[in-house]
Amino acid sequence: MRKFITLFIVLFGVCNFLFAQTETINNLPFKSGEKLSYILNYTWGGIITDVGSATCVTTNKDGVYNVLLTGKSYRFFDLFFKVREHFETKFDSKTLRPISFYRSASEGRYRLKNNLTFNNETYTIKSRIQKYDRTPIDTLLKGTKETFDLVSLIFNYRAMDMSQLVVNKAVPFEFVIDNKIYHLYFIYKGKERKKISGMGTYSTLKFSAAVVSGNIFSGEEELYIWVSDDNNRIPLFFESPIRVGKVQGRISKIEGNKYPITSKIK
């Protein structure tokens, strides 16, 4: 279950600005007050177990969006491996460019804090990492206009022009976390009906994406993501194999959505 909540964010991070359009604040698919809740589960040997939850809350003040995404393992699983994750990003309401990002990770005995500060003129990124109570490490990263933190990446992804996507075409994207910039890709797989436990059946847009190799992934697996096929473009479900078993996340509650959920079939 290590880094399980962190994976939730990584798995959503698919975006491409070759296809993105700069939209006005009125046309964005989200608004201040939106709250999305998710349940995370783990499958191994045919047994599916809900192990944690995550929430994503969006607010806006003085032309800046603030998105807070938190995740935690359930109390029972805290006995074996306690996980608490906190991600917070600020990005400009009009350009959707990130301003700052903060991450606090508590996974078992592991502790990490990461601050990112974005310079949107030079596209440089100041990263500060502190593990446990050690001395913080500062790094200056050179990004591009297409480099985002993980949370602002999600919201740029939701705002892109879906009509220009081409089925089965690989498209690059990039994001920064800790002190490294990752260059990956996603593929639009087309439209699909998706049944989500406890929520119903939805018309969705399906995507696959490469995943980052590490302790959980081997770097060879594909992640699949289903997004609501309506004006809200809400991530509804994801799944991916890992080194042992499979991880999934599903929407459990939608509040404060900007548009009606017309993608729900039944």
One Martini backbone bead per residue (centre of mass of N, CA, C, O) as a GRO file, in nm:
protein
  266
    1MET     BB    1   0.050   0.067   0.000
    2ARG     BB    2   0.272   0.230  -0.090
    3LYS     BB    3   0.194   0.534  -0.223
    4PHE     BB    4  -0.115   0.525  -0.295
    5ILE     BB    5  -0.209   0.820  -0.287
    6THR     BB    6   0.002   0.935  -0.478
    7LEU     BB    7  -0.096   0.774  -0.727
    8PHE     BB    8  -0.360   0.918  -0.769
    9ILE     BB    9  -0.226   1.169  -0.889
   10VAL     BB   10  -0.045   1.052  -1.107
   11LEU     BB   11  -0.279   0.905  -1.270
   12PHE     BB   12  -0.421   1.186  -1.356
   13GLY     BB   13  -0.161   1.300  -1.514
   14VAL     BB   14  -0.306   1.427  -1.809
   15CYS     BB   15  -0.153   1.628  -2.074
   16ASN     BB   16  -0.197   1.867  -2.364
   17PHE     BB   17  -0.085   2.172  -2.539
   18LEU     BB   18  -0.146   2.113  -2.837
   19PHE     BB   19  -0.477   2.105  -2.759
   20ALA     BB   20  -0.498   2.342  -2.594
   21GLN     BB   21  -0.705   2.600  -2.453
   22THR     BB   22  -0.760   2.927  -2.382
   23GLU     BB   23  -0.975   3.004  -2.128
   24THR     BB   24  -1.213   3.137  -1.974
   25ILE     BB   25  -1.348   3.136  -1.663
   26ASN     BB   26  -1.647   3.071  -1.773
   27ASN     BB   27  -1.547   2.791  -1.944
   28LEU     BB   28  -1.482   2.622  -1.725
   29PRO     BB   29  -1.533   2.288  -1.574
   30PHE     BB   30  -1.496   2.464  -1.310
   31LYS     BB   31  -1.538   2.565  -0.956
   32SER     BB   32  -1.599   2.715  -0.685
   33GLY     BB   33  -1.685   2.439  -0.459
   34GLU     BB   34  -1.566   2.195  -0.555
   35LYS     BB   35  -1.625   1.833  -0.469
   36LEU     BB   36  -1.422   1.538  -0.465
   37SER     BB   37  -1.479   1.187  -0.415
   38TYR     BB   38  -1.279   0.893  -0.317
   39ILE     BB   39  -1.208   0.544  -0.376
   40LEU     BB   40  -0.961   0.310  -0.271
   41ASN     BB   41  -0.815   0.012  -0.422
   42TYR     BB   42  -0.719  -0.344  -0.384
   43THR     BB   43  -0.593  -0.610  -0.600
   44TRP     BB   44  -0.565  -0.968  -0.498
   45GLY     BB   45  -0.650  -1.272  -0.595
   46GLY     BB   46  -0.961  -1.151  -0.643
   47ILE     BB   47  -0.936  -0.934  -0.414
   48ILE     BB   48  -1.134  -0.659  -0.303
   49THR     BB   49  -1.001  -0.357  -0.134
   50ASP     BB   50  -1.077  -0.100   0.064
   51VAL     BB   51  -0.813   0.147   0.179
   52GLY     BB   52  -0.922   0.444   0.082
   53SER     BB   53  -0.919   0.812   0.054
   54ALA     BB   54  -1.030   1.109  -0.141
   55THR     BB   55  -1.000   1.473  -0.179
   56CYS     BB   56  -1.129   1.758  -0.387
   57VAL     BB   57  -1.078   2.111  -0.337
   58THR     BB   58  -1.225   2.417  -0.472
   59THR     BB   59  -1.095   2.752  -0.492
   60ASN     BB   60  -1.149   3.125  -0.511
   61LYS     BB   61  -0.907   3.408  -0.504
   62ASP     BB   62  -0.814   3.675  -0.671
   63GLY     BB   63  -0.760   3.489  -0.942
   64VAL     BB   64  -0.707   3.220  -0.760
   65TYR     BB   65  -0.653   2.891  -0.748
   66ASN     BB   66  -0.740   2.645  -0.492
   67VAL     BB   67  -0.608   2.313  -0.439
   68LEU     BB   68  -0.721   2.040  -0.231
   69LEU     BB   69  -0.548   1.726  -0.171
   70THR     BB   70  -0.657   1.437   0.006
   71GLY     BB   71  -0.521   1.141   0.180
   72LYS     BB   72  -0.627   0.811   0.318
   73SER     BB   73  -0.627   0.563   0.526
   74TYR     BB   74  -0.783   0.341   0.686
   75ARG     BB   75  -0.796   0.255   1.010
   76PHE     BB   76  -0.729  -0.045   0.978
   77PHE     BB   77  -0.466   0.011   0.791
   78ASP     BB   78  -0.304   0.177   1.002
   79LEU     BB   79  -0.190  -0.076   1.151
   80PHE     BB   80   0.010  -0.137   0.895
   81PHE     BB   81  -0.025   0.146   0.699
   82LYS     BB   82   0.008   0.474   0.730
   83VAL     BB   83  -0.176   0.729   0.538
   84ARG     BB   84  -0.079   1.076   0.453
   85GLU     BB   85  -0.204   1.325   0.221
   86HIS     BB   86  -0.082   1.653   0.086
   87PHE     BB   87  -0.222   1.873  -0.163
   88GLU     BB   88  -0.120   2.203  -0.295
   89THR     BB   89  -0.252   2.448  -0.526
   90LYS     BB   90  -0.164   2.736  -0.737
   91PHE     BB   91  -0.360   2.908  -0.997
   92ASP     BB   92  -0.439   3.075  -1.267
   93SER     BB   93  -0.753   3.153  -1.393
   94LYS     BB   94  -0.663   3.216  -1.701
   95THR     BB   95  -0.390   3.036  -1.761
   96LEU     BB   96  -0.333   2.790  -1.544
   97ARG     BB   97  -0.079   2.860  -1.411
   98PRO     BB   98   0.144   2.786  -1.188
   99ILE     BB   99   0.268   2.903  -0.863
  100SER     BB  100   0.214   2.670  -0.642
  101PHE     BB  101   0.346   2.390  -0.431
  102TYR     BB  102   0.228   2.132  -0.192
  103ARG     BB  103   0.382   1.859  -0.001
  104SER     BB  104   0.260   1.598   0.230
  105ALA     BB  105   0.422   1.299   0.351
  106SER     BB  106   0.271   1.000   0.517
  107GLU     BB  107   0.443   0.674   0.521
  108GLY     BB  108   0.459   0.552   0.786
  109ARG     BB  109   0.793   0.649   0.846
  110TYR     BB  110   0.759   0.834   0.615
  111ARG     BB  111   0.894   1.172   0.534
  112LEU     BB  112   0.760   1.455   0.331
  113LYS     BB  113   0.856   1.775   0.182
  114ASN     BB  114   0.716   1.993  -0.089
  115ASN     BB  115   0.830   2.285  -0.268
  116LEU     BB  116   0.686   2.491  -0.530
  117THR     BB  117   0.816   2.751  -0.757
  118PHE     BB  118   0.688   2.953  -1.019
  119ASN     BB  119   0.829   3.084  -1.327
  120ASN     BB  120   0.639   3.233  -1.600
  121GLU     BB  121   0.894   3.356  -1.767
  122THR     BB  122   1.133   3.118  -1.740
  123TYR     BB  123   1.039   2.827  -1.638
  124THR     BB  124   1.120   2.806  -1.349
  125ILE     BB  125   1.192   2.581  -1.058
  126LYS     BB  126   1.151   2.577  -0.716
  127SER     BB  127   1.292   2.328  -0.499
  128ARG     BB  128   1.184   2.183  -0.181
  129ILE     BB  129   1.331   1.931   0.032
  130GLN     BB  130   1.204   1.732   0.318
  131LYS     BB  131   1.337   1.475   0.516
  132TYR     BB  132   1.206   1.464   0.779
  133ASP     BB  133   1.457   1.652   0.982
  134ARG     BB  134   1.620   1.749   0.764
  135THR     BB  135   1.790   1.925   0.553
  136PRO     BB  136   1.707   2.114   0.312
  137ILE     BB  137   1.661   2.087  -0.051
  138ASP     BB  138   1.774   2.282  -0.323
  139THR     BB  139   1.620   2.331  -0.657
  140LEU     BB  140   1.679   2.416  -1.003
  141LEU     BB  141   1.444   2.408  -1.260
  142LYS     BB  142   1.398   2.338  -1.615
  143GLY     BB  143   1.132   2.426  -1.793
  144THR     BB  144   0.813   2.479  -1.940
  145LYS     BB  145   0.495   2.564  -2.054
  146GLU     BB  146   0.433   2.230  -1.994
  147THR     BB  147   0.497   2.260  -1.687
  148PHE     BB  148   0.362   2.084  -1.404
  149ASP     BB  149   0.191   2.011  -1.156
  150LEU     BB  150  -0.022   1.763  -1.068
  151VAL     BB  151  -0.280   1.935  -1.008
  152SER     BB  152  -0.275   2.146  -1.241
  153LEU     BB  153  -0.279   1.925  -1.457
  154ILE     BB  154  -0.565   1.825  -1.414
  155PHE     BB  155  -0.706   2.104  -1.483
  156ASN     BB  156  -0.591   2.132  -1.767
  157TYR     BB  157  -0.708   1.870  -1.874
  158ARG     BB  158  -1.010   1.951  -1.835
  159ALA     BB  159  -0.967   2.223  -2.034
  160MET     BB  160  -0.934   2.083  -2.282
  161ASP     BB  161  -0.973   2.003  -2.624
  162MET     BB  162  -1.141   1.713  -2.700
  163SER     BB  163  -1.209   1.738  -3.016
  164GLN     BB  164  -0.882   1.700  -3.099
  165LEU     BB  165  -0.872   1.415  -3.046
  166VAL     BB  166  -0.691   1.110  -3.123
  167VAL     BB  167  -0.722   0.795  -3.175
  168ASN     BB  168  -0.428   0.628  -3.071
  169LYS     BB  169  -0.259   0.884  -2.996
  170ALA     BB  170   0.042   0.982  -2.891
  171VAL     BB  171   0.090   1.207  -2.602
  172PRO     BB  172   0.267   1.439  -2.449
  173PHE     BB  173   0.382   1.493  -2.103
  174GLU     BB  174   0.440   1.709  -1.802
  175PHE     BB  175   0.597   1.688  -1.468
  176VAL     BB  176   0.642   1.797  -1.124
  177ILE     BB  177   0.829   1.630  -0.855
  178ASP     BB  178   1.012   1.743  -0.631
  179ASN     BB  179   1.329   1.715  -0.834
  180LYS     BB  180   1.148   1.623  -1.100
  181ILE     BB  181   1.100   1.572  -1.449
  182TYR     BB  182   0.833   1.430  -1.633
  183HIS     BB  183   0.815   1.223  -1.940
  184LEU     BB  184   0.519   1.143  -2.106
  185TYR     BB  185   0.206   0.965  -2.199
  186PHE     BB  186  -0.101   0.965  -2.395
  187ILE     BB  187  -0.420   0.790  -2.482
  188TYR     BB  188  -0.692   0.799  -2.682
  189LYS     BB  189  -0.970   0.550  -2.685
  190GLY     BB  190  -1.251   0.678  -2.638
  191LYS     BB  191  -1.573   0.581  -2.597
  192GLU     BB  192  -1.746   0.480  -2.277
  193ARG     BB  193  -1.911   0.271  -2.078
  194LYS     BB  194  -1.935   0.319  -1.707
  195LYS     BB  195  -1.936   0.130  -1.418
  196ILE     BB  196  -2.002   0.257  -1.082
  197SER     BB  197  -1.983   0.191  -0.773
  198GLY     BB  198  -2.257   0.365  -0.623
  199MET     BB  199  -2.327   0.561  -0.903
  200GLY     BB  200  -2.326   0.415  -1.191
  201THR     BB  201  -2.374   0.505  -1.533
  202TYR     BB  202  -2.137   0.625  -1.783
  203SER     BB  203  -2.028   0.858  -2.003
  204THR     BB  204  -1.700   0.826  -2.153
  205LEU     BB  205  -1.354   0.904  -2.150
  206LYS     BB  206  -1.076   0.720  -2.267
  207PHE     BB  207  -0.754   0.651  -2.109
  208SER     BB  208  -0.405   0.618  -2.153
  209ALA     BB  209  -0.092   0.560  -1.962
  210ALA     BB  210   0.198   0.615  -1.849
  211VAL     BB  211   0.425   0.508  -1.595
  212VAL     BB  212   0.616   0.533  -1.311
  213SER     BB  213   0.895   0.414  -1.207
  214GLY     BB  214   0.940   0.193  -0.908
  215ASN     BB  215   0.816   0.052  -0.625
  216ILE     BB  216   0.540  -0.011  -0.787
  217PHE     BB  217   0.637   0.034  -1.073
  218SER     BB  218   0.802  -0.079  -1.378
  219GLY     BB  219   0.714   0.098  -1.657
  220GLU     BB  220   0.502  -0.104  -1.837
  221GLU     BB  221   0.242  -0.002  -1.759
  222GLU     BB  222  -0.107   0.071  -1.784
  223LEU     BB  223  -0.318   0.338  -1.758
  224TYR     BB  224  -0.668   0.393  -1.671
  225ILE     BB  225  -0.908   0.651  -1.776
  226TRP     BB  226  -1.224   0.799  -1.670
  227VAL     BB  227  -1.429   1.056  -1.820
  228SER     BB  228  -1.665   1.274  -1.828
  229ASP     BB  229  -1.914   1.325  -2.092
  230ASP     BB  230  -1.897   1.649  -2.014
  231ASN     BB  231  -1.852   1.977  -1.896
  232ASN     BB  232  -1.679   1.871  -1.636
  233ARG     BB  233  -1.456   1.652  -1.662
  234ILE     BB  234  -1.457   1.404  -1.460
  235PRO     BB  235  -1.283   1.196  -1.275
  236LEU     BB  236  -1.408   0.855  -1.216
  237PHE     BB  237  -1.175   0.641  -1.315
  238PHE     BB  238  -0.911   0.404  -1.216
  239GLU     BB  239  -0.645   0.179  -1.349
  240SER     BB  240  -0.367  -0.045  -1.236
  241PRO     BB  241  -0.102  -0.220  -1.256
  242ILE     BB  242   0.127  -0.378  -1.045
  243ARG     BB  243   0.360  -0.575  -0.917
  244VAL     BB  244   0.112  -0.637  -0.705
  245GLY     BB  245  -0.161  -0.628  -0.868
  246LYS     BB  246  -0.423  -0.371  -0.821
  247VAL     BB  247  -0.536  -0.037  -0.887
  248GLN     BB  248  -0.810   0.176  -0.766
  249GLY     BB  249  -1.044   0.447  -0.860
  250ARG     BB  250  -1.350   0.606  -0.731
  251ILE     BB  251  -1.623   0.773  -0.741
  252SER     BB  252  -1.849   0.892  -0.456
  253LYS     BB  253  -1.860   1.223  -0.487
  254ILE     BB  254  -2.053   1.515  -0.605
  255GLU     BB  255  -1.976   1.867  -0.557
  256GLY     BB  256  -2.018   2.177  -0.698
  257ASN     BB  257  -2.085   2.158  -0.983
  258LYS     BB  258  -2.115   2.349  -1.268
  259TYR     BB  259  -2.259   2.113  -1.418
  260PRO     BB  260  -2.448   1.893  -1.530
  261ILE     BB  261  -2.476   1.531  -1.514
  262THR     BB  262  -2.511   1.407  -1.836
  263SER     BB  263  -2.338   1.128  -1.830
  264LYS     BB  264  -2.560   0.996  -1.680
  265ILE     BB  265  -2.759   0.712  -1.743
  266LYS     BB  266  -2.818   0.527  -1.439
   0.00000   0.00000   0.00000
